[in-house]
Amino acid sequence: MRNNWNGREGQQHLPGRRTFGGFLALLLFLSAATSQLHAQWIDDPAVDARILKGIESIYSIEFEKADAEFTEVIRLQPDHPAGYFFQAMTQWWRILSDFEDESQDERFLAMLENVVEVCERRLRKNRNDVAALFFKGGAVGFRGRLRVNRGKWLAAANDGVTALSAIRKANELEPNNSDVLLGMGIYNYYAKLVPEQYPILKPVMLFLPAGDKQKGLEQLEHAAQEARYAKVEAMYFLLQTYFSYEKNFTKSLELASTLRSLYPGNPVFHRMYGRCFVSLGNWGEVRRVFGEVEERFRTGNAGYNTHDGREAHYYLGRYHFVSGDLTGALQDFYRCDELSRKIDKNGASGFMSMTNLTIGMIYDLQGRRSSAQAQYQKVLMMKEYNRTHTDARHFLKTPYKR
C-alpha cells in the first residue's frame, strides 16, 4: 500500500493548494508587510518594536497579545496600513487553527477590505506611496489565498493579478531591500510551478512574467538567512516548498527543526516537524514528536485542537502498524476515526479514508476477513485519497498481507 498522504496541511495549506492566488498572497504578505518596515516606513522606533513583538506573538499562537500590540499600533498611527494588516494576519492564523470552520472568514475579509481602504486613501494623495502599494497588494493577495482554499478559483486568480500589479510597482520604487527577495523568490518559483501543475491557469500566467524555480529557491534561501522581518516566513515557505515539491526531506527537517526550536508552542511547525520524520521513515521520531502533539491536545495546550489530535493519532497509528503492534495501531486509528467524525462535516477527509482503509488491512492481518471487507466497502463510500479506492477494491478481492 502506498501512503504518502500527509494530512490537513498537506491537503489545504501547502503551496500546492494555494495555487495562483495563494502563492501571490504569501508573496505579498511577506515581501510587503515585513520588508517595508525595514525600509523605515515606520518612522517611530516604538511602533516598529510593537509590530515586531506582535509578529512574534502570532507565531507563538498568542493571538490576544498580538491583537493588543497591533491595536496600539493603529492608535499611534491610524493612517498607516501596517497595524490593520497585521491584525488581519492574526485573524488568518486563527483560521489556520481550524480551517474547516468558515465562520471566521467574513471577519477576515472585512479586515482585509479595511486595509485596502486605508491604502487607497494614501494612494489618492500619492500614487507612488510604496507602503500603501505593498500593503494593498498583501491584503488583496491574502483574499485570493482564502478564495483558493475555498475553491473560488477565478476570483482568486483575479485577486492575484491585481496584487501582482501593486507589488511590481512597489518593487520598482524600492528595489534595494533584501527582504523583498522573499516575495520575488516565491513568485519566481511558483510562477514556473503553477502552470505545470494546474494547466487551467496557463492562460492567466501568459500575462505575467516567466518564473525560474532555481532562481526562486536561491532568493528564498537568501531571505531566510538575511531578511530582518521576513526570516521566519521565508524559512516556513522554504520548508513547505522543499517538502511538497522538491522532496528534499533532509532540508525540510533542518528548517522544521529550526522553526520548532524558535516557536515550541506553534502546532503548525510542530506537525510539520513530525511529517518530515514520516517522509524520512524515522518511525521512532514519529512516535516521539506526534506523541508530544497528542499529549498537548489531550491536556488542552493553547493552540492544539481536534485537528492536531486527529493527525497525531493517525501517525501514531502508522507507527504501531509499521512496528507490528496491531492492537496499539487499532487504538490510535479508532481514536483518529472518532475525531474525524467530529470534524468532517462535509464528507470524509483523507484522514478518515486512510484510517478506515488501514483498519481493514489490520483486520485482514488478524484473520477477521468479514470485518475487513466491511471496512473496504466503507472506504468506497468515501472520497478517494491517495489510491484508497484502488486499494480497497484490490483488498476486497485479495486479503491484505504484509
C-alpha positions as CSV (number, residue, x, y, z in Angstrom):
1,M,0.0,0.0,0.0
2,R,1.4,3.4,-0.9
3,N,1.0,6.1,1.7
4,N,2.5,9.5,1.1
5,W,-0.6,11.5,2.2
6,N,0.4,14.0,4.8
7,G,-2.8,15.3,6.3
8,R,-4.7,18.5,6.6
9,E,-1.8,20.9,6.0
10,G,-0.7,18.9,3.0
11,Q,-4.1,19.0,1.5
12,Q,-5.2,22.5,2.1
13,H,-2.5,24.9,3.3
14,L,0.7,23.9,1.5
15,P,1.7,25.7,-1.8
16,G,0.0,23.1,-4.0
17,R,-3.4,24.2,-2.7
18,R,-2.7,27.9,-2.7
19,T,-2.1,27.9,-6.5
20,F,-2.0,31.2,-8.2
21,G,-3.9,33.4,-5.8
22,G,-2.3,31.6,-2.8
23,F,1.4,32.0,-3.7
24,L,0.8,35.6,-4.7
25,A,-0.8,36.1,-1.3
26,L,2.3,34.9,0.5
27,L,4.5,36.8,-1.8
28,L,2.7,40.0,-0.9
29,F,2.3,39.2,2.8
30,L,6.0,38.5,3.3
31,S,7.6,40.9,0.9
32,A,5.1,43.7,1.6
33,A,4.2,43.6,5.2
34,T,7.7,43.0,6.5
35,S,10.2,44.4,4.1
36,Q,8.7,47.8,4.2
37,L,9.3,48.1,7.9
38,H,13.0,47.5,7.0
39,A,12.7,50.4,4.6
40,Q,11.8,52.5,7.6
41,W,8.3,53.3,6.5
42,I,7.5,53.1,10.2
43,D,9.5,56.1,11.5
44,D,8.7,55.6,15.1
45,P,11.0,53.0,16.8
46,A,8.5,52.3,19.5
47,V,5.8,51.5,16.9
48,D,8.3,49.4,15.0
49,A,9.1,47.5,18.2
50,R,5.4,46.8,18.8
51,I,5.0,45.4,15.3
52,L,7.9,43.1,15.8
53,K,6.6,42.0,19.2
54,G,3.2,41.4,17.7
55,I,4.6,39.3,14.9
56,E,6.4,37.1,17.4
57,S,3.1,36.7,19.3
58,I,1.4,35.5,16.1
59,Y,3.9,32.7,15.6
60,S,3.8,31.8,19.2
61,I,0.0,31.4,18.9
62,E,-0.6,34.2,21.4
63,F,-3.3,35.9,19.5
64,E,-4.6,38.2,22.2
65,K,-1.1,39.6,22.8
66,A,-0.7,40.1,19.1
67,D,-4.1,41.9,18.8
68,A,-3.1,44.2,21.7
69,E,0.1,45.2,20.0
70,F,-1.4,45.9,16.7
71,T,-4.4,47.8,18.3
72,E,-1.8,50.1,19.9
73,V,0.0,50.5,16.5
74,I,-3.3,51.6,15.0
75,R,-3.9,54.0,17.8
76,L,-0.4,55.6,17.4
77,Q,-0.5,55.6,13.5
78,P,-4.1,55.4,12.4
79,D,-3.3,56.4,8.8
80,H,-0.7,53.7,8.3
81,P,-1.9,50.3,6.9
82,A,0.7,48.2,8.9
83,G,-1.4,47.8,12.1
84,Y,-4.5,47.0,10.2
85,F,-2.7,44.5,8.0
86,F,-1.1,42.6,10.9
87,Q,-4.4,42.5,12.8
88,A,-5.7,40.7,9.7
89,M,-2.7,38.3,9.8
90,T,-3.6,37.4,13.4
91,Q,-7.1,36.6,12.2
92,W,-5.6,34.5,9.4
93,W,-3.7,32.3,11.9
94,R,-6.9,31.9,13.8
95,I,-8.4,30.5,10.6
96,L,-5.5,28.2,10.1
97,S,-6.1,26.7,13.6
98,D,-9.4,25.2,12.3
99,F,-9.5,25.6,8.6
100,E,-12.7,23.7,8.0
101,D,-14.6,26.2,10.1
102,E,-15.6,29.0,7.7
103,S,-17.3,31.1,10.4
104,Q,-14.2,33.3,10.7
105,D,-14.0,34.1,7.0
106,E,-16.2,37.1,6.9
107,R,-14.4,38.9,9.7
108,F,-11.1,38.2,7.9
109,L,-12.4,39.5,4.6
110,A,-13.7,42.7,6.3
111,M,-10.4,43.3,7.9
112,L,-8.6,42.9,4.5
113,E,-11.0,45.3,2.9
114,N,-10.2,47.9,5.7
115,V,-6.5,47.5,4.8
116,V,-7.3,48.2,1.2
117,E,-9.3,51.3,2.1
118,V,-6.5,52.7,4.2
119,C,-4.1,52.1,1.4
120,E,-6.4,53.7,-1.2
121,R,-6.6,56.9,0.8
122,R,-2.9,57.2,0.8
123,L,-2.6,56.4,-2.9
124,R,-5.0,59.1,-3.8
125,K,-2.6,61.5,-2.2
126,N,0.5,59.9,-3.7
127,R,0.2,57.1,-6.3
128,N,3.8,56.2,-5.6
129,D,3.3,55.5,-1.9
130,V,5.3,52.3,-1.6
131,A,3.9,51.2,1.8
132,A,0.4,51.6,0.5
133,L,1.1,49.7,-2.6
134,F,2.7,46.8,-0.7
135,F,0.0,46.5,1.9
136,K,-2.7,46.9,-0.6
137,G,-1.2,44.1,-2.6
138,G,-0.8,42.0,0.6
139,A,-4.4,42.4,1.5
140,V,-5.7,41.6,-2.0
141,G,-3.3,38.6,-2.2
142,F,-4.5,37.2,1.1
143,R,-8.1,37.5,0.0
144,G,-7.0,35.4,-3.0
145,R,-5.4,32.9,-0.8
146,L,-8.5,32.3,1.2
147,R,-10.6,32.1,-2.0
148,V,-8.2,29.4,-3.3
149,N,-8.7,27.4,-0.2
150,R,-12.5,27.8,-0.5
151,G,-12.5,26.7,-4.1
152,K,-13.2,30.1,-5.7
153,W,-10.5,29.8,-8.4
154,L,-11.4,32.5,-10.8
155,A,-11.9,35.2,-8.1
156,A,-8.6,34.1,-6.6
157,A,-6.8,34.5,-9.9
158,N,-8.2,37.9,-10.4
159,D,-7.0,38.9,-6.9
160,G,-3.6,37.5,-7.8
161,V,-3.4,39.7,-10.9
162,T,-4.4,42.8,-9.0
163,A,-2.0,42.1,-6.2
164,L,0.9,41.4,-8.5
165,S,0.4,44.7,-10.3
166,A,0.7,46.6,-6.9
167,I,3.8,44.7,-5.7
168,R,5.7,45.0,-9.0
169,K,5.2,48.8,-8.9
170,A,6.3,48.9,-5.3
171,N,9.3,46.8,-6.1
172,E,10.3,49.2,-8.9
173,L,10.2,52.0,-6.4
174,E,12.1,50.2,-3.7
175,P,14.3,47.6,-5.3
176,N,17.2,47.5,-2.8
177,N,15.7,45.6,0.1
178,S,16.9,42.1,1.0
179,D,13.5,41.2,2.5
180,V,11.9,41.7,-0.9
181,L,13.8,38.6,-2.1
182,L,11.3,36.5,-0.2
183,G,8.5,37.8,-2.3
184,M,10.5,37.6,-5.5
185,G,11.6,34.1,-4.7
186,I,8.0,32.9,-4.1
187,Y,6.9,34.4,-7.4
188,N,9.8,33.0,-9.4
189,Y,9.4,29.5,-8.0
190,Y,5.6,29.2,-8.3
191,A,5.2,31.2,-11.5
192,K,7.0,28.3,-13.0
193,L,5.4,25.5,-11.0
194,V,1.7,26.6,-11.0
195,P,1.0,26.3,-14.8
196,E,2.8,22.9,-14.8
197,Q,0.6,21.5,-12.1
198,Y,-2.6,23.5,-12.8
199,P,-3.0,23.8,-16.6
200,I,-6.3,25.6,-16.2
201,L,-4.3,28.6,-15.0
202,K,-1.9,28.8,-18.0
203,P,-4.0,31.4,-19.8
204,V,-3.7,33.7,-16.8
205,M,0.0,33.1,-16.5
206,L,0.6,34.2,-20.1
207,F,0.1,37.8,-19.0
208,L,2.6,37.6,-16.2
209,P,6.5,37.4,-16.1
210,A,8.0,34.0,-16.6
211,G,9.2,32.1,-13.5
212,D,12.5,30.4,-12.6
213,K,12.5,27.7,-10.0
214,Q,16.2,27.7,-9.3
215,K,16.4,31.5,-9.0
216,G,13.3,31.4,-6.8
217,L,14.9,28.9,-4.4
218,E,18.1,31.0,-4.3
219,Q,16.1,34.1,-3.4
220,L,14.2,32.3,-0.8
221,E,17.4,30.9,0.8
222,H,18.9,34.4,0.8
223,A,15.8,35.8,2.5
224,A,15.8,33.0,5.1
225,Q,19.4,33.9,6.0
226,E,19.4,37.7,5.6
227,A,15.9,39.1,6.0
228,R,15.3,41.0,9.1
229,Y,11.5,40.8,9.4
230,A,10.6,38.1,6.9
231,K,13.2,35.4,8.1
232,V,10.7,33.1,9.8
233,E,8.2,33.2,6.9
234,A,11.0,32.6,4.5
235,M,12.0,29.5,6.4
236,Y,8.4,28.3,6.6
237,F,7.8,28.8,2.9
238,L,11.1,27.1,2.1
239,L,10.1,24.2,4.4
240,Q,6.8,23.8,2.5
241,T,8.5,24.1,-0.9
242,Y,11.2,21.5,-0.1
243,F,8.7,19.2,1.5
244,S,5.9,19.3,-1.1
245,Y,7.7,19.8,-4.4
246,E,11.4,19.4,-4.1
247,K,11.0,16.3,-2.0
248,N,14.2,17.2,-0.1
249,F,13.1,15.9,3.2
250,T,16.6,16.3,4.8
251,K,16.5,20.0,4.1
252,S,12.9,20.1,5.2
253,L,13.8,18.6,8.5
254,E,16.6,21.1,9.1
255,L,14.1,24.0,8.6
256,A,11.4,22.4,10.6
257,S,13.8,21.7,13.5
258,T,14.8,25.4,13.5
259,L,11.2,26.6,13.5
260,R,10.2,24.1,16.2
261,S,13.0,25.5,18.4
262,L,12.1,29.1,17.8
263,Y,8.4,28.6,18.4
264,P,7.9,25.5,20.5
265,G,4.2,26.3,21.1
266,N,3.3,26.5,17.4
267,P,1.3,23.4,16.4
268,V,1.8,24.0,12.7
269,F,5.5,23.9,13.0
270,H,5.2,21.0,15.4
271,R,3.2,18.9,13.0
272,M,5.5,19.8,10.0
273,Y,8.5,18.6,12.1
274,G,6.8,15.3,12.6
275,R,5.8,14.9,9.0
276,C,9.5,15.3,8.0
277,F,10.3,12.2,10.1
278,V,7.4,10.3,8.4
279,S,8.8,11.1,5.0
280,L,12.3,10.1,6.1
281,G,10.9,6.8,7.6
282,N,12.3,7.6,11.1
283,W,9.4,6.0,13.0
284,G,11.0,6.3,16.4
285,E,11.0,10.1,16.0
286,V,7.5,10.0,14.5
287,R,6.3,8.3,17.7
288,R,8.2,10.9,19.9
289,V,7.0,14.0,18.0
290,F,3.4,13.0,17.5
291,G,3.3,11.7,21.0
292,E,4.1,15.2,22.1
293,V,1.4,16.6,19.8
294,E,-1.2,14.1,21.2
295,E,-0.3,14.9,24.8
296,R,-0.6,18.7,24.1
297,F,-4.0,18.1,22.5
298,R,-5.2,15.8,25.3
299,T,-4.1,18.2,28.1
300,G,-5.6,21.3,26.3
301,N,-2.4,23.2,25.5
302,A,-3.2,26.5,23.9
303,G,-3.3,26.3,20.1
304,Y,-3.6,22.5,19.9
305,N,-7.1,21.4,18.8
306,T,-9.0,18.5,17.5
307,H,-7.3,18.6,14.1
308,D,-3.9,18.3,15.8
309,G,-5.1,15.4,17.9
310,R,-6.5,13.6,14.9
311,E,-3.3,13.9,13.0
312,A,-1.3,12.8,16.0
313,H,-3.4,9.6,16.4
314,Y,-3.1,8.9,12.7
315,Y,0.7,8.9,12.6
316,L,0.9,7.1,16.0
317,G,-1.3,4.5,14.4
318,R,1.0,4.3,11.4
319,Y,3.9,3.9,13.8
320,H,2.3,1.0,15.6
321,F,1.2,-0.5,12.3
322,V,4.7,-0.4,10.9
323,S,6.1,-1.8,14.1
324,G,3.8,-4.7,14.1
325,D,1.7,-3.7,17.1
326,L,-1.7,-4.2,15.6
327,T,-3.6,-3.7,18.9
328,G,-1.9,-0.4,19.5
329,A,-2.4,0.6,15.9
330,L,-6.1,-0.1,16.2
331,Q,-6.5,2.0,19.3
332,D,-5.0,5.0,17.6
333,F,-6.9,4.6,14.4
334,Y,-10.1,4.2,16.3
335,R,-9.4,7.4,18.0
336,C,-8.4,9.1,14.7
337,D,-11.7,7.9,13.2
338,E,-13.7,9.2,16.2
339,L,-12.1,12.7,15.9
340,S,-12.6,12.7,12.1
341,R,-16.3,12.1,12.6
342,K,-16.4,15.2,14.8
343,I,-14.5,17.3,12.2
344,D,-15.6,16.0,8.8
345,K,-19.0,17.7,8.5
346,N,-18.9,17.9,4.6
347,G,-17.7,14.4,3.8
348,A,-14.8,12.1,4.7
349,S,-11.4,13.6,4.9
350,G,-8.2,11.9,3.8
351,F,-7.5,11.1,7.4
352,M,-10.9,9.2,7.7
353,S,-10.4,7.4,4.4
354,M,-6.9,6.3,5.0
355,T,-7.7,5.4,8.6
356,N,-10.6,3.1,7.7
357,L,-8.6,1.5,4.9
358,T,-5.8,0.7,7.3
359,I,-8.2,-0.6,9.9
360,G,-9.5,-3.0,7.2
361,M,-5.9,-4.1,6.5
362,I,-5.3,-4.8,10.2
363,Y,-8.5,-6.9,10.3
364,D,-7.1,-8.9,7.4
365,L,-3.9,-9.5,9.2
366,Q,-5.8,-10.6,12.3
367,G,-7.9,-13.0,10.2
368,R,-11.1,-11.1,10.6
369,R,-12.0,-11.2,6.9
370,S,-15.6,-10.2,7.1
371,S,-14.8,-7.2,9.2
372,A,-12.0,-6.3,6.8
373,Q,-14.4,-6.5,3.8
374,A,-16.9,-4.3,5.6
375,Q,-14.2,-1.7,6.1
376,Y,-13.2,-1.7,2.5
377,Q,-16.8,-1.2,1.4
378,K,-17.0,1.7,3.8
379,V,-13.9,3.3,2.2
380,L,-15.5,3.0,-1.2
381,M,-18.4,5.2,0.1
382,M,-15.9,7.9,1.0
383,K,-14.0,10.3,-1.2
384,E,-10.9,8.8,-2.7
385,Y,-7.5,9.9,-1.3
386,N,-4.1,8.6,-2.4
387,R,-5.5,5.4,-4.1
388,T,-7.8,4.5,-1.3
389,H,-10.5,3.2,-3.7
390,T,-8.0,1.3,-5.8
391,D,-6.5,-0.4,-2.7
392,A,-9.9,-1.1,-1.2
393,R,-11.1,-2.8,-4.4
394,H,-7.9,-4.8,-4.5
395,F,-8.2,-6.0,-0.9
396,L,-11.8,-6.8,-1.3
397,K,-10.7,-9.4,-3.8
398,T,-7.4,-10.4,-2.2
399,P,-6.9,-10.1,1.6
400,Y,-4.1,-7.7,2.6
401,K,-0.8,-9.4,3.6
402,R,2.4,-7.8,4.8
